[in-house]
Amino acid sequence: MSRNSTHAAGSSKRHGGKIIDADFTLNIYRIINYLRRSRQDIEREKRTGEDTLAIQKRIMAKVLDDLGIPYDQVEEIGSGDRIETRPVFQQVLADLEQGKYNAIAAKEISRLGRGSYKDMGRIYDLLVTRRIYIITPYKIYDPQNPADAQQIRFALFFAREEFEMIKERLISAKYNLAHEGRWMSGITPFGYRLNPHTGRLEVVEEEAQVVRLIFALYVHGIEEEGITKDVSFRAIASYLTRMGVPTPGGAKSWNYMTVRRIIQNEVYIGTAKYRTSRRVDNKYYPRPQDEWIVVADAHEPIIDPETWFLAQQKFRSGRNLPNVKLDFSPCELAGLVVCAKCGRRMVRQYSVQRYRKKNGEISKYHKEFLWCPTPGCTTVKYRDVEAAILEYLKTLGSFDVQRLKEIFGEVYNKQREAAATIDTDELVEKKRAELKRRLKFICEKYEAGIYDDETFLERKGEIEKELSLLESIPTRKSSEPEPERDMLVLRENINTFLSAYQAAENKTLKNKLLRELISVVYLDKTGKGKFDLSIYPRFTFGSGESPQK
């Protein structure tokens, strides 16, 4: 695009083919007008909806039309911090070096570069050696004028420092959001979509089914001709391609590295990680683990913990694992039993081993164990543990009130004493103070420009809603203890549980019933097929727990 005009602007005026300044004669014969949105412009557009590039065009058009010198105009769509990320500006520099233009127009000198000091040096050297004038709405800069050259250097340096300050604020905001479990790690992983309002990952069920299938194939193997075979990443990729399963990137065939990355990605058990690597010259290097930001339960998991542990165990050991039945629903003891030796939660391991007899028939052998993920630690029969827990509860349910008081009397009294000291008003006031601190925090972030209007209003609304709920909580005092009544309620709950457990056909329902009555079970293996259990019931008359062997 080219323009011509005969008007003058500011303290400069056109005389013949030259621009006459107060101190110098500027020989400008052709101008390139460079338009680019700054990061502030982008944020402003988000807040106000204005087209900042259109405003920039109008400002520069008036300035250049008044000069009356032909000019071309280019627009940079993106906002990059380095020359290599701004293709339009790269072409502008090439045209200036070739002498196509001897002046560049921009709303501010900072629009030309906020990159590295190496980039700024390249721009400054070109301006000086080729005597490229800079035209802004406020002044025309001559790089051969010492005062102008100094201003150009200062403007480029200040632009870089301002960019570093903005980047630091953005990084600080990302750190805060990452600590809250928001997704800040770039591309949304396969199986999820990013909710733009909450910043959290949400499951895409169609893709999640593929992720579950990959884990199932890796842990449980592929069944062919009645025999389950352990498989590698390449075999899984070939199998998915043969079955026509869509790939994350829409390619025709699966790559084994894609399968491997999915198996190793903790995002699928609900964990969000940020700041695990750093970039140097477009290459990524791992950071020390103490610099990572790791948030568990940041979003809904796709893979259950048992399957995840089996997959990682197989990956680390490089050996084949038993072919486990494909079943993703929680089993009866899921999340309840803890290994007394190492403190890790034990998981169910179910396998079906097939043997081919001499006559050609296939014989199946079912195995079901409670297994500690720590290598070489503890393995016991799953149903033996379940039976021991039920027998303990059955015994408790047969005791009279006096016997239960003897067993639980001490812990009962301690719980009642603790309950008597609870001041509801004090708890409410502590919660109110915490919410007010959070409200003050988000106000400070908003004033600092870290939170935009939408994020600020959303979080402010959440806190105000919690504050209003606090006002509706009535104060209550602990009632006088009634041991006989509470022990009777405990016994009735146990017997009701046993009846419901026996009648339940769904193992997930059985797990829910157990969790309502039992807090945790510690298992200590004492010999082959032998173990001791320390069972911590949940009591209806308090929040404490008492172990019983």
Secondary structure per residue as TSV (DSSP state, phi and psi in degrees):
chain	resnum	aa	ss	phi	psi
A	1	M	-	360.0	135.6
A	2	S	-	-128.7	144.8
A	3	R	-	-131.2	153.9
A	4	N	-	-138.8	145.1
A	5	S	-	-156.7	162.5
A	6	T	-	-116.6	13.2
A	7	H	-	-91.6	157.4
A	8	A	-	-107.1	159.8
A	9	A	B	-136.4	140.9
A	10	G	T	61.1	-141.1
A	11	S	T	-89.4	-0.4
A	12	S	B	-100.4	151.9
A	13	K	E	-142.9	157.1
A	14	R	E	-91.9	131.6
A	15	H	E	-137.6	109.4
A	16	G	T	64.7	-123.0
A	17	G	T	-101.9	15.8
A	18	K	E	-126.0	158.8
A	19	I	E	-100.0	123.4
A	20	I	E	-98.0	114.0
A	21	D	-	-96.8	174.3
A	22	A	S	-60.5	-34.9
A	23	D	S	-119.1	-23.5
A	24	F	-	-133.3	157.5
A	25	T	E	-99.3	119.3
A	26	L	E	-102.6	115.4
A	27	N	-	-88.6	78.9
A	28	I	-	-99.9	121.4
A	29	Y	-	-112.7	-22.8
A	30	R	-	-158.2	142.0
A	31	I	E	-121.7	143.0
A	32	I	E	-110.2	121.5
A	33	N	E	-94.5	113.4
A	34	Y	E	-103.2	118.0
A	35	L	E	-111.0	133.7
A	36	R	E	-154.6	137.3
A	37	R	-	-74.9	135.3
A	38	S	-	-87.4	170.9
A	39	R	H	-63.2	-36.5
A	40	Q	H	-63.1	-37.7
A	41	D	H	-62.0	-43.0
A	42	I	H	-62.8	-44.0
A	43	E	H	-65.6	-37.1
A	44	R	H	-64.5	-41.4
A	45	E	H	-62.6	-36.2
A	46	K	H	-64.5	-37.5
A	47	R	H	-79.1	-40.0
A	48	T	H	-110.1	-20.6
A	49	G	-	81.6	5.1
A	50	E	-	-72.3	153.0
A	51	D	-	-95.1	93.1
A	52	T	H	-68.4	-28.0
A	53	L	H	-68.6	-37.2
A	54	A	H	-65.5	-38.5
A	55	I	H	-64.5	-42.8
A	56	Q	H	-61.3	-40.7
A	57	K	H	-60.5	-45.7
A	58	R	H	-63.0	-41.7
A	59	I	H	-62.3	-49.1
A	60	M	H	-71.5	-32.2
A	61	A	H	-62.2	-41.4
A	62	K	H	-64.6	-43.5
A	63	V	H	-62.5	-47.4
A	64	L	H	-74.5	-35.2
A	65	D	H	-63.4	-37.5
A	66	D	H	-66.3	-29.8
A	67	L	H	-72.7	-30.6
A	68	G	T	72.9	27.7
A	69	I	-	-113.7	137.9
A	70	P	-	-56.5	140.7
A	71	Y	E	-147.7	151.8
A	72	D	E	-107.8	157.8
A	73	Q	E	-130.7	134.9
A	74	V	E	-131.4	155.2
A	75	E	E	-126.8	132.6
A	76	E	E	-97.7	118.4
A	77	I	-	-71.5	-48.0
A	78	G	S	-88.3	176.2
A	79	S	-	-125.8	99.9
A	80	G	-	-107.8	154.8
A	81	D	S	-96.2	1.5
A	82	R	S	-137.0	154.1
A	83	I	G	-60.5	-38.4
A	84	E	G	-65.2	-18.6
A	85	T	G	-96.8	6.4
A	86	R	-	-124.9	86.3
A	87	P	H	-62.2	-35.6
A	88	V	H	-65.4	-43.2
A	89	F	H	-67.9	-32.8
A	90	Q	H	-58.1	-43.0
A	91	Q	H	-67.7	-36.3
A	92	V	H	-61.4	-44.8
A	93	L	H	-62.4	-39.8
A	94	A	H	-62.8	-42.0
A	95	D	H	-65.7	-37.6
A	96	L	H	-67.0	-40.5
A	97	E	H	-64.4	-32.7
A	98	Q	T	-84.2	-3.4
A	99	G	T	82.8	14.0
A	100	K	S	-66.3	-32.9
A	101	Y	-	-132.2	153.2
A	102	N	S	-124.1	17.5
A	103	A	E	-153.3	144.4
A	104	I	E	-125.1	132.3
A	105	A	E	-105.9	139.9
A	106	A	-	-156.2	154.3
A	107	K	S	-61.7	-37.7
A	108	E	S	-146.3	155.4
A	109	I	G	-60.2	-32.5
A	110	S	G	-62.6	-19.8
A	111	R	G	-67.2	-20.3
A	112	L	T	-77.4	-31.3
A	113	G	-	-170.1	131.0
A	114	R	-	-128.8	20.6
A	115	G	S	-79.8	-155.3
A	116	S	-	-69.1	167.4
A	117	Y	H	-64.1	-27.3
A	118	K	H	-64.5	-42.7
A	119	D	H	-63.1	-42.4
A	120	M	H	-64.4	-38.3
A	121	G	H	-64.0	-38.4
A	122	R	H	-63.8	-44.2
A	123	I	H	-64.8	-46.5
A	124	Y	H	-64.5	-43.6
A	125	D	H	-60.6	-40.6
A	126	L	H	-63.9	-43.6
A	127	L	H	-60.7	-41.5
A	128	V	H	-76.0	-48.9
A	129	T	H	-67.3	-36.6
A	130	R	T	-96.1	-1.1
A	131	R	T	49.5	64.1
A	132	I	-	-92.3	115.8
A	133	Y	E	-74.4	149.2
A	134	I	E	-113.5	124.0
A	135	I	E	-109.0	121.3
A	136	T	-	-122.7	168.5
A	137	P	S	-62.3	-15.6
A	138	Y	S	-106.6	-25.8
A	139	K	-	-165.8	154.6
A	140	I	E	-104.6	121.9
A	141	Y	E	-98.8	131.6
A	142	D	-	-106.9	112.5
A	143	P	T	-64.1	-15.5
A	144	Q	T	-89.1	-4.5
A	145	N	S	-86.1	117.8
A	146	P	H	-51.8	-41.8
A	147	A	H	-66.6	-42.5
A	148	D	H	-65.9	-41.5
A	149	A	H	-59.8	-39.8
A	150	Q	H	-64.2	-41.8
A	151	Q	H	-63.9	-38.0
A	152	I	H	-63.8	-45.4
A	153	R	H	-61.1	-43.7
A	154	F	H	-65.0	-40.8
A	155	A	H	-64.6	-42.1
A	156	L	H	-65.2	-42.6
A	157	F	H	-65.1	-44.5
A	158	F	H	-64.1	-36.7
A	159	A	H	-61.4	-41.0
A	160	R	H	-65.5	-44.0
A	161	E	H	-64.5	-39.4
A	162	E	H	-64.1	-39.0
A	163	F	H	-61.8	-42.2
A	164	E	H	-62.9	-38.1
A	165	M	H	-65.1	-43.7
A	166	I	H	-63.2	-43.5
A	167	K	H	-62.2	-38.6
A	168	E	H	-64.3	-40.1
A	169	R	H	-66.0	-40.7
A	170	L	H	-64.9	-42.1
A	171	I	H	-63.6	-41.1
A	172	S	H	-60.8	-42.1
A	173	A	H	-64.0	-41.4
A	174	K	H	-63.4	-39.8
A	175	Y	H	-61.7	-44.6
A	176	N	H	-61.8	-44.5
A	177	L	H	-67.4	-37.9
A	178	A	H	-63.2	-39.1
A	179	H	H	-65.4	-22.6
A	180	E	T	-86.9	-1.7
A	181	G	T	90.7	9.1
A	182	R	-	-73.3	151.7
A	183	W	-	-82.7	113.5
A	184	M	-	-126.0	16.8
A	185	S	S	-103.6	30.6
A	186	G	S	89.0	-134.1
A	187	I	S	-59.2	134.3
A	188	T	-	-65.8	127.3
A	189	P	-	-67.0	150.5
A	190	F	T	-58.1	132.9
A	191	G	T	104.2	-11.2
A	192	Y	E	-131.0	162.9
A	193	R	E	-128.7	153.3
A	194	L	E	-95.0	121.4
A	195	N	-	-76.1	115.0
A	196	P	T	-67.9	-20.2
A	197	H	T	-84.7	-41.6
A	198	T	T	-95.4	-19.7
A	199	G	-	73.7	14.4
A	200	R	-	-111.4	158.3
A	201	L	E	-80.6	141.6
A	202	E	E	-127.0	142.9
A	203	V	E	-71.5	133.0
A	204	V	-	-101.0	104.3
A	205	E	H	-58.2	-38.5
A	206	E	H	-61.8	-43.2
A	207	E	H	-74.5	-34.7
A	208	A	H	-61.7	-34.1
A	209	Q	H	-62.3	-35.2
A	210	V	H	-68.8	-41.8
A	211	V	H	-61.0	-44.8
A	212	R	H	-62.0	-38.6
A	213	L	H	-63.5	-41.2
A	214	I	H	-62.3	-46.0
A	215	F	H	-64.4	-40.7
A	216	A	H	-62.9	-42.5
A	217	L	H	-65.5	-40.2
A	218	Y	H	-69.2	-42.5
A	219	V	H	-83.2	-42.4
A	220	H	H	-97.4	-16.4
A	221	G	-	87.2	179.7
A	222	I	E	-115.6	132.8
A	223	E	E	-91.8	123.6
A	224	E	E	-133.0	125.8
A	225	E	T	54.6	40.0
A	226	G	T	80.8	1.7
A	227	I	E	-121.7	129.1
A	228	T	E	-86.9	124.9
A	229	K	E	-114.4	138.2
A	230	D	-	-70.1	144.8
A	231	V	-	-130.6	157.6
A	232	S	-	-98.0	177.8
A	233	F	H	-62.2	-41.6
A	234	R	H	-63.6	-41.7
A	235	A	H	-63.7	-40.1
A	236	I	H	-64.7	-42.9
A	237	A	H	-60.9	-43.3
A	238	S	H	-64.7	-41.0
A	239	Y	H	-63.4	-45.5
A	240	L	H	-64.1	-39.6
A	241	T	H	-64.8	-44.1
A	242	R	H	-64.1	-33.5
A	243	M	H	-83.1	-5.6
A	244	G	T	76.1	24.8
A	245	V	-	-73.8	130.2
A	246	P	-	-61.6	141.1
A	247	T	-	-89.0	160.6
A	248	P	T	-58.6	-37.1
A	249	G	T	-97.4	4.4
A	250	G	-	82.1	13.5
A	251	A	-	-75.0	168.1
A	252	K	S	-76.5	-31.4
A	253	S	S	-132.1	153.6
A	254	W	-	-81.9	143.6
A	255	N	-	-101.1	138.4
A	256	Y	H	-63.2	-26.9
A	257	M	H	-68.9	-31.6
A	258	T	H	-63.4	-43.8
A	259	V	H	-61.8	-43.8
A	260	R	H	-62.1	-44.4
A	261	R	H	-63.0	-37.9
A	262	I	H	-64.2	-44.6
A	263	I	H	-61.7	-34.3
A	264	Q	H	-90.5	-7.6
A	265	N	-	-84.3	114.5
A	266	E	G	-70.6	-7.7
A	267	V	G	-59.1	-26.9
A	268	Y	G	-78.5	-6.2
A	269	I	G	-109.8	19.2
A	270	G	T	90.3	8.8
A	271	T	-	-97.4	130.9
A	272	A	E	-108.2	132.4
A	273	K	E	-122.0	144.0
A	274	Y	E	-145.6	152.5
A	275	R	-	64.0	41.4
A	276	T	-	-92.2	-10.6
A	277	S	E	-146.1	166.3
A	278	R	E	-132.7	150.6
A	279	R	E	-104.1	130.8
A	280	V	E	-133.5	114.9
A	281	D	T	52.1	49.5
A	282	N	T	66.2	14.2
A	283	K	E	-117.8	143.8
A	284	Y	E	-104.2	134.7
A	285	Y	E	-126.3	141.2
A	286	P	E	-67.1	143.9
A	287	R	-	-91.5	158.5
A	288	P	-	-60.8	144.9
A	289	Q	G	-62.1	-26.4
A	290	D	G	-70.9	-8.4
A	291	E	G	-98.3	-5.8
A	292	W	-	-71.8	152.2
A	293	I	E	-110.1	113.3
A	294	V	E	-123.2	124.6
A	295	V	E	-124.8	115.7
A	296	A	T	-80.9	153.7
A	297	D	T	55.8	36.6
A	298	A	S	-74.8	-24.4
A	299	H	S	-156.2	176.6
A	300	E	-	-68.8	127.5
A	301	P	-	-76.3	154.3
A	302	I	S	-99.6	-33.2
A	303	I	S	-109.6	135.4
A	304	D	-	-76.4	155.9
A	305	P	H	-58.5	-37.3
A	306	E	H	-62.2	-48.2
A	307	T	H	-63.9	-39.1
A	308	W	H	-61.7	-46.8
A	309	F	H	-61.0	-42.4
A	310	L	H	-63.6	-41.2
A	311	A	H	-64.0	-44.8
A	312	Q	H	-70.1	-35.7
A	313	Q	H	-62.2	-42.7
A	314	K	H	-65.8	-41.5
A	315	F	H	-65.0	-43.2
A	316	R	H	-70.6	-39.7
A	317	S	H	-81.7	-26.8
A	318	G	-	72.9	12.4
A	319	R	S	-111.9	162.8
A	320	N	-	-75.9	141.3
A	321	L	-	-103.5	162.8
A	322	P	-	-57.7	149.2
A	323	N	-	-79.4	98.5
A	324	V	B	-84.9	141.4
A	325	K	-	-62.0	138.3
A	326	L	-	-75.1	102.9
A	327	D	-	-155.6	115.8
A	328	F	-	-103.6	0.0
A	329	S	S	-82.9	147.1
A	330	P	-	-60.4	138.1
A	331	C	-	-88.8	176.1
A	332	E	T	-55.2	-43.1
A	333	L	T	-100.5	10.5
A	334	A	T	-56.6	125.4
A	335	G	T	78.0	2.6
A	336	L	T	-100.8	-38.6
A	337	V	E	-95.5	130.1
A	338	V	E	-118.6	136.1
A	339	C	E	-70.1	123.7
A	340	A	T	-70.5	-20.3
A	341	K	T	-79.0	-44.7
A	342	C	T	-118.2	-10.7
A	343	G	-	83.6	5.6
A	344	R	-	-90.9	149.1
A	345	R	B	-71.8	136.5
A	346	M	-	-88.4	148.7
A	347	V	E	-123.4	156.7
A	348	R	E	-79.7	135.5
A	349	Q	E	-125.4	112.4
A	350	Y	E	-117.8	129.5
A	351	S	E	-138.7	152.2
A	352	V	E	-122.7	111.5
A	353	Q	E	-98.4	133.2
A	354	R	E	-110.6	135.0
A	355	Y	E	-123.9	137.1
A	356	R	E	-94.0	119.0
A	357	K	-	-75.3	169.3
A	358	K	T	-61.7	-31.5
A	359	N	T	-81.5	2.3
A	360	G	S	95.5	-10.5
A	361	E	-	-73.2	151.0
A	362	I	E	-98.1	123.8
A	363	S	E	-104.8	133.9
A	364	K	E	-106.3	137.3
A	365	Y	E	-126.0	116.3
A	366	H	E	-91.5	132.9
A	367	K	E	-124.9	138.4
A	368	E	E	-141.7	115.1
A	369	F	E	-128.0	158.6
A	370	L	E	-102.2	119.6
A	371	W	E	-125.2	133.4
A	372	C	-	-88.1	128.6
A	373	P	S	-63.1	-18.7
A	374	T	S	-69.3	122.8
A	375	P	T	-54.3	130.9
A	376	G	T	71.2	16.9
A	377	C	S	-88.2	-89.8
A	378	T	-	-136.4	134.4
A	379	T	E	-142.0	127.4
A	380	V	E	-136.2	166.7
A	381	K	E	-72.0	129.8
A	382	Y	H	-60.5	-49.3
A	383	R	H	-70.3	-24.7
A	384	D	H	-66.6	-39.6
A	385	V	H	-67.4	-45.1
A	386	E	H	-59.1	-44.3
A	387	A	H	-63.5	-38.4
A	388	A	H	-65.7	-39.9
A	389	I	H	-65.1	-45.7
A	390	L	H	-64.4	-37.6
A	391	E	H	-64.8	-39.0
A	392	Y	H	-62.4	-45.4
A	393	L	H	-65.9	-39.4
A	394	K	H	-61.5	-39.7
A	395	T	H	-64.5	-44.6
A	396	L	H	-59.9	-41.8
A	397	G	H	-65.5	-17.0
A	398	S	H	-91.7	-11.4
A	399	F	S	-75.6	150.5
A	400	D	-	-82.1	173.2
A	401	V	H	-60.4	-39.4
A	402	Q	H	-63.3	-40.5
A	403	R	H	-65.8	-40.9
A	404	L	H	-64.2	-36.5
A	405	K	H	-65.0	-36.3
A	406	E	H	-66.0	-38.4
A	407	I	H	-74.2	-45.1
A	408	F	H	-109.6	6.4
A	409	G	H	-58.7	-44.1
A	410	E	H	-65.2	-48.4
A	411	V	H	-67.6	-33.0
A	412	Y	H	-61.5	-47.0
A	413	N	H	-64.1	-39.4
A	414	K	H	-63.6	-39.6
A	415	Q	H	-66.9	-39.8
A	416	R	H	-66.6	-39.4
A	417	E	H	-62.6	-42.0
A	418	A	H	-65.6	-40.6
A	419	A	H	-64.9	-33.4
A	420	A	H	-67.7	-24.9
A	421	T	T	-86.4	-6.7
A	422	I	-	-73.9	123.3
A	423	D	-	-106.5	108.8
A	424	T	H	-59.3	-40.9
A	425	D	H	-61.4	-38.7
A	426	E	H	-65.4	-41.8
A	427	L	H	-62.9	-43.0
A	428	V	H	-63.4	-41.6
A	429	E	H	-65.7	-38.3
A	430	K	H	-62.9	-43.0
A	431	K	H	-65.4	-38.5
A	432	R	H	-64.1	-42.3
A	433	A	H	-63.4	-38.8
A	434	E	H	-63.6	-44.0
A	435	L	H	-64.6	-37.7
A	436	K	H	-67.2	-37.0
A	437	R	H	-63.1	-41.7
A	438	R	H	-63.2	-39.7
A	439	L	H	-64.5	-41.5
A	440	K	H	-63.4	-39.0
A	441	F	H	-61.4	-48.8
A	442	I	H	-69.5	-28.8
A	443	C	H	-65.7	-40.4
A	444	E	H	-65.1	-40.7
A	445	K	H	-65.8	-35.7
A	446	Y	H	-68.2	-43.6
A	447	E	H	-66.1	-30.5
A	448	A	T	-79.6	-6.0
A	449	G	T	85.8	7.7
A	450	I	S	-77.0	-40.9
A	451	Y	S	-98.3	136.8
A	452	D	-	-82.6	176.7
A	453	D	H	-59.5	-44.5
A	454	E	H	-64.1	-45.7
A	455	T	H	-64.6	-42.6
A	456	F	H	-61.9	-48.0
A	457	L	H	-64.5	-38.0
A	458	E	H	-62.9	-47.2
A	459	R	H	-73.1	-35.6
A	460	K	H	-63.4	-40.3
A	461	G	H	-64.1	-39.5
A	462	E	H	-62.7	-44.0
A	463	I	H	-67.5	-43.2
A	464	E	H	-62.9	-33.9
A	465	K	H	-65.3	-42.0
A	466	E	H	-65.2	-38.2
A	467	L	H	-63.2	-40.6
A	468	S	H	-66.6	-33.8
A	469	L	H	-67.1	-35.3
A	470	L	H	-60.9	-37.0
A	471	E	H	-65.3	-23.3
A	472	S	T	-89.3	-1.9
A	473	I	-	-82.4	119.4
A	474	P	-	-77.6	149.9
A	475	T	-	-76.9	147.4
A	476	R	-	-145.1	145.7
A	477	K	-	-107.1	150.4
A	478	S	-	-66.3	134.4
A	479	S	-	-78.8	163.4
A	480	E	-	-64.9	139.3
A	481	P	-	-66.7	141.0
A	482	E	-	-130.5	83.0
A	483	P	H	-56.7	-44.4
A	484	E	H	-60.6	-44.5
A	485	R	H	-63.4	-45.4
A	486	D	H	-65.6	-38.8
A	487	M	H	-66.8	-36.4
A	488	L	H	-65.0	-40.6
A	489	V	H	-63.9	-41.1
A	490	L	H	-60.5	-47.3
A	491	R	H	-63.3	-41.3
A	492	E	H	-64.0	-39.2
A	493	N	H	-64.1	-39.8
A	494	I	H	-63.3	-47.6
A	495	N	H	-66.3	-38.5
A	496	T	H	-62.9	-41.5
A	497	F	H	-60.8	-46.5
A	498	L	H	-60.4	-40.4
A	499	S	H	-65.3	-44.4
A	500	A	H	-66.9	-37.7
A	501	Y	H	-65.2	-42.5
A	502	Q	H	-67.3	-33.4
A	503	A	H	-80.4	-22.1
A	504	A	-	-71.3	129.5
A	505	E	-	-96.3	-18.8
A	506	N	-	-93.0	122.6
A	507	K	H	-66.1	-28.6
A	508	T	H	-65.8	-40.3
A	509	L	H	-64.6	-40.2
A	510	K	H	-61.3	-40.3
A	511	N	H	-62.9	-41.2
A	512	K	H	-63.3	-42.2
A	513	L	H	-63.2	-43.6
A	514	L	H	-62.7	-41.4
A	515	R	H	-65.3	-29.1
A	516	E	H	-73.2	-23.8
A	517	L	H	-106.2	-25.8
A	518	I	E	-125.1	134.6
A	519	S	E	-84.0	-52.2
A	520	V	E	-158.7	153.6
A	521	V	E	-128.0	123.0
A	522	Y	E	-97.5	128.5
A	523	L	E	-111.3	127.4
A	524	D	E	-122.7	111.3
A	525	K	E	-75.3	127.6
A	526	T	E	-109.2	-8.5
A	527	G	E	173.7	-176.9
A	528	K	T	-63.9	115.0
A	529	G	T	73.3	6.8
A	530	K	E	-119.0	147.0
A	531	F	E	-161.9	159.0
A	532	D	E	-113.6	143.2
A	533	L	E	-116.9	133.7
A	534	S	E	-109.3	108.6
A	535	I	E	-104.5	130.3
A	536	Y	E	-110.9	100.0
A	537	P	E	-73.1	161.3
A	538	R	-	-96.9	121.7
A	539	F	-	-95.6	142.5
A	540	T	T	-75.7	-18.3
A	541	F	T	-98.0	11.7
A	542	G	-	178.7	-178.1
A	543	S	S	-100.3	-5.5
A	544	G	-	-82.6	175.0
A	545	E	-	-138.9	148.2
A	546	S	-	-132.6	127.3
A	547	P	-	-77.9	143.2
A	548	Q	B	-134.8	133.9
A	549	K	-	-102.4	360.0
